[in-house]
Amino acid sequence: MEGRGEKGDEAEVVKITSQLLKAKTGEFDLESILLLKLRGLGICDLGCLGECASLEWLDLSGNAIAHLGPLSSLKALAILNISSNRVSSLEPLAGCERLQSLNAAGNLLGSLQQLQCLTGLRHLESMRFANPMGRLTNPFCASAGYRVAIAEMFPGVKVIDGERVSGRGSELYQLCKDLDNSLKRFHSPSRAGLAELTGHSKPWVEEGYWDVRPARRSSIVEEAYKQFNEALQECRELGKRADDTISQAERALNIRPDASSYLF
């Protein structure tokens, strides 16, 4: 770590060291660290971070990181946030075999081709390269349709920039998005635009989309219901037999049932 004494005009350079990691996590063995939050510490150098072999969750957002080299050895890493840094290459992440979620918004990625190195990550489900709420983006996000290109490049990814592109909920998300776009057109519509909308209006979903459909049960659930009903019926028959036996015993002993006789 360089101080400001000799170079007063230069910002302090922060490097990840074993001392820093132990102070942040309380762990003395770096391989025991599973979760690590190093947000907004001015980190420029990842240092010995690659020694955290068991790391599964890592937040490096809001730093000054340009190179991700040490991350290539983190085979167990599943969640990674490197948003708001100076990253221009994701090549080292190709070694993160278990990576499921990547947030790289607010960096210096200039081309979609720079994502090709991640296509071998089979567990990847969520990717973020832009965050309008935080005004974070990447240079390649300026091209129209970049999300569609990413979806084609990564068919297994379900969420891109927070938008559900496949899997459960994607149809509803797209429906709401189409509705929102339609309403925006009515904000200040021209006559021609209004005529186009009214003359060529089409339903957003197919006929019968909202019809209530009977719930589908798996064969396991069906079998469980069947066994439960059979057991219930058997209990009812046993209860009836017990009532008949008690009635016969009362008649044989000429005993009249008295509610107080059941009190102890």
C-alpha positions in Angstrom: 0.0 0.0 0.0 1.5 3.4 -1.0 0.9 6.3 1.2 0.3 9.9 0.3 3.5 11.3 1.9 5.8 11.2 -1.1 3.1 11.4 -3.7 0.5 13.7 -2.2 -1.4 14.2 -5.5 -1.9 10.4 -6.1 -4.8 8.5 -4.6 -4.0 5.8 -2.1 -3.6 2.4 -3.8 -5.4 -0.4 -2.0 -4.3 -4.0 -2.5 -6.1 -7.0 -1.1 -3.8 -8.7 1.4 -4.3 -11.6 3.8 -4.4 -9.1 6.7 -7.3 -7.2 5.0 -9.2 -10.4 4.4 -8.8 -11.7 7.9 -9.8 -8.3 9.3 -13.0 -8.2 7.2 -14.1 -11.8 7.8 -12.5 -12.9 11.1 -11.2 -16.0 9.4 -7.5 -16.9 9.8 -7.6 -19.5 7.0 -8.3 -17.9 3.7 -9.6 -21.2 2.3 -12.4 -21.1 4.9 -13.9 -17.8 3.6 -17.3 -18.4 1.9 -18.7 -14.9 1.7 -16.8 -11.7 1.2 -18.0 -8.1 0.9 -15.3 -5.6 -0.2 -17.5 -2.8 -1.5 -16.3 0.7 -2.0 -12.8 0.3 -0.5 -10.9 1.9 -3.3 -9.3 -1.5 -4.2 -7.1 -1.5 -7.3 -5.2 -4.8 -6.9 -6.9 -8.1 -6.1 -3.7 -9.4 -4.6 -4.1 -12.7 -2.8 -7.9 -13.0 -3.4 -7.3 -16.1 -5.5 -6.3 -18.0 -2.4 -9.9 -18.0 -1.1 -10.5 -21.3 -2.8 -13.9 -21.9 -1.2 -15.4 -18.5 -1.9 -19.0 -18.6 -3.1 -20.2 -15.0 -2.8 -18.1 -12.0 -3.7 -19.0 -8.3 -3.8 -16.2 -6.0 -5.2 -18.5 -3.2 -6.4 -17.6 0.4 -6.2 -13.8 0.0 -6.4 -11.1 0.8 -9.0 -10.4 -2.7 -10.2 -9.2 -3.0 -13.8 -7.8 -6.6 -13.9 -9.6 -9.7 -12.6 -6.7 -12.2 -13.0 -6.8 -13.7 -9.4 -10.5 -14.6 -9.8 -9.7 -17.3 -12.3 -8.8 -19.7 -9.5 -12.1 -19.3 -7.7 -13.8 -22.5 -8.9 -16.6 -22.4 -6.3 -17.6 -18.8 -6.9 -21.4 -18.6 -7.7 -22.3 -14.9 -7.1 -20.1 -12.1 -8.3 -20.6 -8.3 -8.2 -18.0 -6.2 -9.9 -20.2 -3.3 -10.8 -18.8 0.2 -10.9 -15.2 -0.6 -11.6 -12.7 -0.2 -14.5 -12.9 -3.7 -15.9 -12.3 -4.1 -19.7 -11.9 -7.8 -19.9 -13.8 -10.8 -18.4 -11.4 -13.5 -19.6 -10.4 -14.6 -16.0 -14.0 -15.4 -15.2 -13.9 -18.3 -17.7 -12.3 -20.3 -14.8 -15.2 -19.7 -12.4 -16.9 -22.9 -13.3 -19.8 -22.6 -10.8 -20.7 -19.0 -11.6 -24.4 -18.4 -11.6 -24.9 -14.6 -11.3 -22.7 -11.9 -12.7 -23.2 -8.1 -12.2 -20.7 -6.2 -14.3 -22.7 -2.9 -14.8 -20.7 0.3 -14.8 -17.4 -1.0 -16.4 -15.5 -0.5 -19.6 -16.7 -3.5 -21.7 -16.7 -2.2 -25.3 -17.9 -5.1 -27.3 -20.3 -8.1 -27.1 -17.4 -10.3 -28.3 -15.8 -9.8 -25.0 -18.5 -12.0 -23.5 -17.6 -15.0 -25.7 -15.2 -16.1 -23.0 -18.1 -16.8 -20.7 -20.1 -19.1 -23.0 -18.6 -22.2 -21.4 -20.1 -21.4 -18.0 -23.0 -23.9 -17.8 -24.5 -22.7 -14.5 -24.8 -19.0 -15.5 -28.4 -17.8 -15.1 -28.2 -14.1 -14.4 -26.2 -11.3 -16.1 -26.2 -7.6 -15.6 -24.3 -5.0 -17.7 -26.6 -2.0 -17.2 -28.4 -0.6 -14.2 -30.6 2.5 -15.1 -31.5 3.1 -11.4 -27.8 3.5 -10.5 -26.9 5.0 -13.9 -24.4 2.3 -14.5 -23.7 0.9 -18.0 -21.0 -0.4 -20.4 -20.0 1.0 -23.8 -21.5 -1.9 -25.7 -24.9 -1.2 -24.1 -25.3 1.8 -26.4 -26.1 -0.6 -29.3 -29.7 -1.3 -29.8 -30.8 -4.9 -29.2 -27.7 -5.9 -27.2 -29.9 -7.8 -24.7 -31.3 -9.9 -27.6 -27.8 -10.7 -28.7 -26.8 -11.7 -25.2 -29.8 -14.0 -24.9 -28.8 -15.7 -28.2 -25.2 -16.0 -27.1 -26.3 -17.5 -23.7 -29.4 -19.6 -24.2 -29.3 -20.8 -20.6 -29.4 -17.4 -19.1 -32.8 -16.5 -17.6 -32.3 -12.9 -16.5 -30.5 -10.1 -18.3 -30.2 -6.6 -16.7 -32.9 -7.6 -14.3 -35.3 -8.5 -17.1 -36.7 -12.1 -17.2 -36.0 -13.4 -20.7 -36.8 -17.1 -20.2 -38.3 -19.5 -17.7 -41.2 -18.9 -15.3 -42.5 -15.3 -15.4 -40.9 -14.3 -18.7 -44.2 -14.2 -20.6 -45.9 -12.0 -17.9 -42.8 -9.8 -17.9 -43.0 -9.3 -21.6 -46.7 -8.7 -21.5 -46.2 -5.9 -19.0 -43.4 -4.5 -21.0 -45.5 -4.4 -24.2 -48.3 -2.7 -22.3 -45.9 -0.1 -20.9 -44.6 0.6 -24.4 -48.2 1.0 -25.8 -49.1 3.4 -23.0 -46.0 5.5 -23.8 -47.2 5.9 -27.4 -50.4 7.5 -26.0 -48.4 10.1 -24.0 -48.4 12.6 -26.9 -50.0 10.7 -29.8 -50.2 12.1 -33.3 -53.3 11.5 -35.4 -51.5 9.1 -37.6 -50.2 7.1 -34.7 -53.6 7.0 -33.0 -55.2 5.8 -36.3 -52.5 3.1 -36.6 -53.2 1.9 -33.0 -57.0 1.8 -33.4 -56.9 0.3 -36.9 -54.5 -2.5 -36.2 -55.1 -3.3 -32.6 -54.4 -6.9 -31.6 -54.8 -8.8 -28.4 -51.6 -9.1 -26.3 -52.2 -12.7 -25.6 -53.9 -15.6 -27.3 -57.6 -16.3 -26.7 -58.1 -18.4 -23.5 -54.8 -17.2 -22.0 -56.5 -16.1 -18.8 -58.8 -19.0 -18.5 -58.5 -20.9 -15.3 -57.0 -24.3 -15.9 -57.3 -27.3 -13.6 -54.2 -27.9 -11.5 -52.0 -30.6 -12.8 -50.8 -33.1 -10.2 -47.8 -35.3 -10.5 -48.2 -39.1 -10.3 -46.6 -39.0 -6.8 -49.1 -36.5 -5.5 -52.0 -38.5 -7.0 -50.8 -41.7 -5.4 -50.5 -39.9 -2.0 -54.0 -38.6 -2.3 -55.3 -42.1 -3.2 -53.5 -43.7 -0.2 -54.8 -40.9 2.1 -58.4 -41.4 1.0 -58.1 -45.2 1.5 -56.7 -44.8 5.0 -59.4 -42.3 5.8 -62.2 -44.6 4.6 -60.6 -47.5 6.7 -60.6 -45.3 9.8 -64.3 -44.5 9.2 -65.2 -48.1 9.0 -63.2 -49.0 12.1 -65.0 -46.1 13.9 -68.4 -47.5 12.8 -67.5 -51.0 14.0 -66.4 -49.6 17.4 -69.7 -47.8 17.8 -71.6 -50.9 17.0 -69.6 -53.0 19.5 -70.1 -50.4 22.3 -73.9 -50.4 21.5 -74.1 -54.2 21.7 -72.1 -54.2 25.0 -74.4 -51.6 26.5 -77.5 -53.5 25.5 -76.1 -56.8 26.9 -75.3 -55.1 30.3 -78.4 -53.1 30.3 -76.4 -49.9 30.8 -77.8 -46.6 29.9 -75.2 -44.1 28.6 -74.7 -41.3 31.1 -72.5 -38.3 30.1 -71.3 -38.0 33.8 -70.0 -41.5 33.7 -67.3 -40.4 31.3 -65.9 -37.8 33.7 -62.8 -38.7 35.7 
